[in-house]
Amino acid sequence: MTTTDVIVIGAGPAGSAAATVLAERGIDVCVVERERFPRFHIGESLLPATLSALDRIGVRLDPDEHQYKAGARFLDESTGQEQTYWFHDTLPGTPDHAYQVERALFDGILADRAIRAGARVTFGAKVTDVHVDDDGVSVRTDAGDVRGRYLLDATGQNALLARRRRTLRRIHGFGRAAAFLHFSEIPDAALDEIEPHGNIQILRTPFGWIWAIPLRGRRLSVGVVAAEGRISEQDVRDAVATSDLLRRWTRGATATEPTLVGDYSYVNTEPHGARFGCIGDAACFLDPVFSSGVTLALLGATSAAEAVGAALARGDEADPDLLADHAARMKLGYRAFYLLIHRFYHTAIFENLFFSEDPDPLMRRGLVTMLAGDVWREDNVFQNLLFASRRVDPSREIP
Ligand SMILES: Cc1cc2nc3c(=O)[nH]c(=O)nc-3n(C[C@H](O)[C@H](O)[C@H](O)COP(=O)(O)OP(=O)(O)OC[C@H]3O[C@@H](n4cnc5c(N)ncnc54)[C@H](O)[C@@H]3O)c2cc1C
């Protein structure tokens, strides 16, 4: 049996970022990842707030490898309405750009960073059993057992602990299912439109919305999200065939087979306890319309790891409340995005602001600051109004 201080299950962005922070503090960390890298993962569009988390773990993305992203464009081709949000148009202090990444490459960079920091990462080792007791934690993996003082569950939507402990609660009223595929060798005409800014395109449709995410190397990620009912492989092909923009951007390009995912917004109602914490999607996952997943995963992972590292140094890692402050802070972030996403799906007010040609500059800047993932500041009037509105109480869905 291997022994360690902290066992991290999963080497996605959350697991690798947490492992890096802990290992840099001199803490012994074992990361157990079921896949062998590089491996595909969806979730390619990052928000500017990611940059501060990446900075924290000493990762700087190379613009030659990752698609620079200056903003997000929302459009409705049926009405011709459109609006582009530029990340330079935020409240002071928010980073002014982000990147769109091939996750196989990005997750590999983060895992390598954790290894360089001193974490022991085992790939191809699926965790099949977890046991938390008064004195420590044990996990059973395909590659042997590991015993540690603390456990971080970073298993993404697998949400190992939440599913076992039955603390995973679905969030209703958002996207129900997605189908996505990738195009390679997109035409020069598409590059001419994409290159100056690299923006993600969000197309509103009668059934939900579509994303088009430009990636480096003449690639384009396209997905459709249905607000209700089921989705099929054919839906994403139809979406491309019926959109002027997507037809133009994919003319002559080669498409992969579509992938389907379903029913995915949820919160883990007990994301921490004695000797364990859940980070990234294992703590909460919200509809991806505003690309919040990786950003919240990275920011949450680094903050949780700081708290766990400090507790290990004090020797009080068995304290069930050691992640209480961290969890409260994350809840604020989840609720902020919950409110935005709820407005997107359910109210015309938000649509008016989105497509308004002359929105109040302060409100607009506040909205863009939220869209950039900078949701933990007190000076955002737009965000404060969103929270003050009695229309929706986010604590009902994210308690
Ligand atoms: C359709 C869709 C579109 C999305 N688009 C975006 C987007 O544009 N931008 C964005 O930021 N986010 C997006 N997301 C969300 C994003 O994918 C996640 O939020 C992000 O990957 C979370 O990172 P993580 O580290 O928590 O989990 P993951 O990245 O899922 O990593 C978890 C890791 O744990 C491993 N693992 C799981 N179970 C076990 C086990 N039992 N034993 C060992 N290892 C295990 C997995 O193999 C995986 O490597 C999207 C999600 C969906 C579903």
The ligand as a Tripos MOL2 file, in Angstrom:
@<TRIPOS>MOLECULE
LIG
   53    58     1     0     0
SMALL
NO_CHARGES

@<TRIPOS>ATOM
      1 C1        -21.2650   19.9370  -22.9700 C.3       1 LIG1
      2 C2        -20.2780   20.6250  -22.0730 C.ar      1 LIG1
      3 C3        -19.6140   21.7660  -22.5080 C.ar      1 LIG1
      4 C4        -18.7100   22.4170  -21.6670 C.ar      1 LIG1
      5 N1        -18.0860   23.5510  -22.1050 N.ar      1 LIG1
      6 C5        -17.2550   24.2150  -21.2730 C.ar      1 LIG1
      7 C6        -16.5620   25.3840  -21.7050 C.ar      1 LIG1
      8 O1        -16.6790   25.8320  -22.8450 O.2       1 LIG1
      9 N2        -15.7430   26.0030  -20.8190 N.ar      1 LIG1
     10 C7        -15.5620   25.5290  -19.5470 C.ar      1 LIG1
     11 O2        -14.8260   26.1360  -18.7700 O.2       1 LIG1
     12 N3        -16.1750   24.4030  -19.1350 N.ar      1 LIG1
     13 C8        -17.0040   23.7440  -19.9540 C.ar      1 LIG1
     14 N4        -17.5890   22.5950  -19.5410 N.ar      1 LIG1
     15 C9        -17.3110   22.1440  -18.1780 C.3       1 LIG1
     16 C10       -15.9380   21.5190  -18.0160 C.3       1 LIG1
     17 O3        -15.8380   20.4000  -18.8600 O.3       1 LIG1
     18 C11       -15.7400   21.1090  -16.5680 C.3       1 LIG1
     19 O4        -16.2730   22.0790  -15.7030 O.3       1 LIG1
     20 C12       -14.2700   20.8870  -16.2010 C.3       1 LIG1
     21 O5        -13.7010   19.8930  -17.0040 O.3       1 LIG1
     22 C13       -14.1650   20.5130  -14.7180 C.3       1 LIG1
     23 O6        -12.8570   20.1380  -14.3730 O.3       1 LIG1
     24 P1        -12.6200   19.0290  -13.2420 P.3       1 LIG1
     25 O7        -11.1570   18.9470  -13.0430 O.co2     1 LIG1
     26 O8        -13.4940   19.2880  -12.0900 O.co2     1 LIG1
     27 O9        -13.1790   17.6800  -13.8740 O.3       1 LIG1
     28 P2        -12.7050   16.8990  -15.1720 P.3       1 LIG1
     29 O10       -12.0620   17.8170  -16.1150 O.co2     1 LIG1
     30 O11       -13.8780   16.1290  -15.6380 O.co2     1 LIG1
     31 O12       -11.5950   15.9000  -14.6350 O.3       1 LIG1
     32 C14       -11.9520   14.8220  -13.8090 C.3       1 LIG1
     33 C15       -10.8990   13.7450  -13.9580 C.3       1 LIG1
     34 O13       -11.1850   12.7170  -13.0070 O.3       1 LIG1
     35 C16       -10.9560   11.4640  -13.6100 C.3       1 LIG1
     36 N5        -11.7600   10.4700  -12.8910 N.ar      1 LIG1
     37 C17       -13.1020   10.3900  -12.8270 C.ar      1 LIG1
     38 N6        -13.4780    9.3420  -12.0790 N.ar      1 LIG1
     39 C18       -12.3390    8.7400  -11.6490 C.ar      1 LIG1
     40 C19       -12.0770    7.5970  -10.8410 C.ar      1 LIG1
     41 N7        -13.0540    6.8480  -10.3210 N.pl3     1 LIG1
     42 N8        -10.7850    7.2700  -10.6010 N.ar      1 LIG1
     43 C20        -9.7680    8.0120  -11.1110 C.ar      1 LIG1
     44 N9         -9.9660    9.0980  -11.9010 N.ar      1 LIG1
     45 C21       -11.2430    9.4630  -12.1590 C.ar      1 LIG1
     46 C22       -11.4080   11.6740  -15.0470 C.3       1 LIG1
     47 O14       -10.8330   10.7220  -15.9130 O.3       1 LIG1
     48 C23       -10.9330   13.0970  -15.3270 C.3       1 LIG1
     49 O15        -9.6510   13.1340  -15.9070 O.3       1 LIG1
     50 C24       -18.4700   21.9160  -20.3670 C.ar      1 LIG1
     51 C25       -19.1170   20.7540  -19.9440 C.ar      1 LIG1
     52 C26       -20.0150   20.1180  -20.7710 C.ar      1 LIG1
     53 C27       -20.7140   18.8720  -20.2860 C.3       1 LIG1
@<TRIPOS>BOND
     1     1     2 1
     2     2     3 ar
     3     2    52 ar
     4     3     4 ar
     5     4     5 ar
     6     4    50 ar
     7     5     6 ar
     8     6     7 ar
     9     6    13 1
    10     7     8 2
    11     7     9 ar
    12     9    10 ar
    13    10    11 2
    14    10    12 ar
    15    12    13 ar
    16    13    14 ar
    17    14    15 1
    18    14    50 ar
    19    15    16 1
    20    16    17 1
    21    16    18 1
    22    18    19 1
    23    18    20 1
    24    20    21 1
    25    20    22 1
    26    22    23 1
    27    23    24 1
    28    24    25 2
    29    24    26 1
    30    24    27 1
    31    27    28 1
    32    28    29 2
    33    28    30 1
    34    28    31 1
    35    31    32 1
    36    32    33 1
    37    33    34 1
    38    33    48 1
    39    34    35 1
    40    35    36 1
    41    35    46 1
    42    36    37 ar
    43    36    45 ar
    44    37    38 ar
    45    38    39 ar
    46    39    40 ar
    47    39    45 ar
    48    40    41 1
    49    40    42 ar
    50    42    43 ar
    51    43    44 ar
    52    44    45 ar
    53    46    47 1
    54    46    48 1
    55    48    49 1
    56    50    51 ar
    57    51    52 ar
    58    52    53 1
@<TRIPOS>SUBSTRUCTURE
     1 LIG1         1 GROUP 0 **** ****
